[in-house]
Amino acid sequence: MPQDGMSAIAHEQSPEGWRSIVTDWSADKQTFHVPWGKAMMWIFLVSDTFIFSCFLVSYMNVRISTAVPWPNPSEVFALQAFGTDVPLLLIAIMTFVLITSSGTMAMAVNFGYRGDRARTTSLMLITAAFGAVFVGMQAFEWTKLILEGVRPWENPFGAEQFGASFFMITGFHGMHVSFGVAYLVIVAIKVWRGDYERAGGNYEIVEIAGLYWHFVDLVWVFIFAFFYLW
Amino acid sequence: MHGSDAPAAAHAETHQEHPIKLYLVVWAWLFILSACSYMVDYLHLEGALRWSLILIFMILKAGLIVAVFMHMAWERLALVYAILVPPIAILVFVWIMTVESDYTLWTRLTFFGAGP
């Protein structure tokens, strides 16, 4: 079966640890013993890691190099609640929403492999809904800051580079979340229709979509730490 | 190509099915760690303590997401290293840009004074 790359190696005999790397990379055969879609998604995520790293490093660069004080994110992103200013309230809620969506996605992958289409579809749609809520809260945050006079070239709180970094980093992340919501809804509909059941009951695509979604959550962990908390 | 038993073995290895309980535990931990990193800001911790706590909670959260939610802990090392080693280059980039931005700040302070 030359078209089936999975058969390239019998795993029972393959060594562990460093020797497994040598075995997998040597000789004329498939290196990664995962579905090609999963390997491709991982390689795309590595490239995306570099893109977000470039944004975060450029943010670090402008923040270190400015002679003007950087706006205090704790105050800029504070929200009025319970009669006082609660620092980073919306950002904290957004973080919990995204983590929760990652949890439901992980369970969707699990039910996908069990062939439980109803649970997989509903968990994926719940994940997408949490993602949509996240984007909605981000839109609210953008609106609030724009009304307060934050622009990519100026803001009333301090160093001008704050606006450019903020809109670039959160905008690119929000775009990833939006695309992820669309991706999840499409895959969820296909799971529900039974497309993958007809293709031999292969639910790897749910795990691959999950990888993308967890990556979006992962990037938020870094944005939360470096942009909002630092 | 080997015998017909190979696809079944490969299937077992690429099949990432783990107990739901594990995901719930990780989920709870991500909540706790996020709450901790939020408390760093809420309690107005400053200086080295603040930065080290932020980094520790960030790395723990990232590690849990990659290892469990993205199943890296169960992948073969050939894939794990191919994915996780290249991002180390970013640390070199961070170092280069730190040096560069320190220099930019120095020129700004030297030639334009402390103000904007």
Interface residues (C-beta under 8 A of the other chain):
Chain A: M1 P2 D4 M6 S7 A8 I9 A10 H11 E12 G17 W18 S20 I21 D24 W25 T31 F32 H33 V34 P35 K38 A39 W42 I43 L45 V46 T49 F50 S53 V57 S58 M60 N61 V62 R63 I64 S65 T66 A67 V68 S74 P87 L88 A92 T95 F96 I99 T100 S102 G103 M105 A106 M107 V109 N110 Y113 R114 E204 E207 G210 L211 H214 F215 D217 L218 V221 F222 F224 A225 Y228 L229 W230
Chain B: M1 H2 G3 S4 D5 A6 P7 A9 A10 H11 E13 T14 H15 Q16 E17 H18 I20 Y23 L24 V26 W27 L30 F31 S34 S37 Y38 V40 D41 Y42 H44 W51 I54 L55 F57 M58 K61 A62 I65 V66 V68 F69 M70 H71 E75 R76 L77 A78 L79 Y81 A82 I83 P86 P87 I90 F93 V94 M97 T98 E100 S101 D102 T104 L105 R108 L109 F112 A114 G115 P116
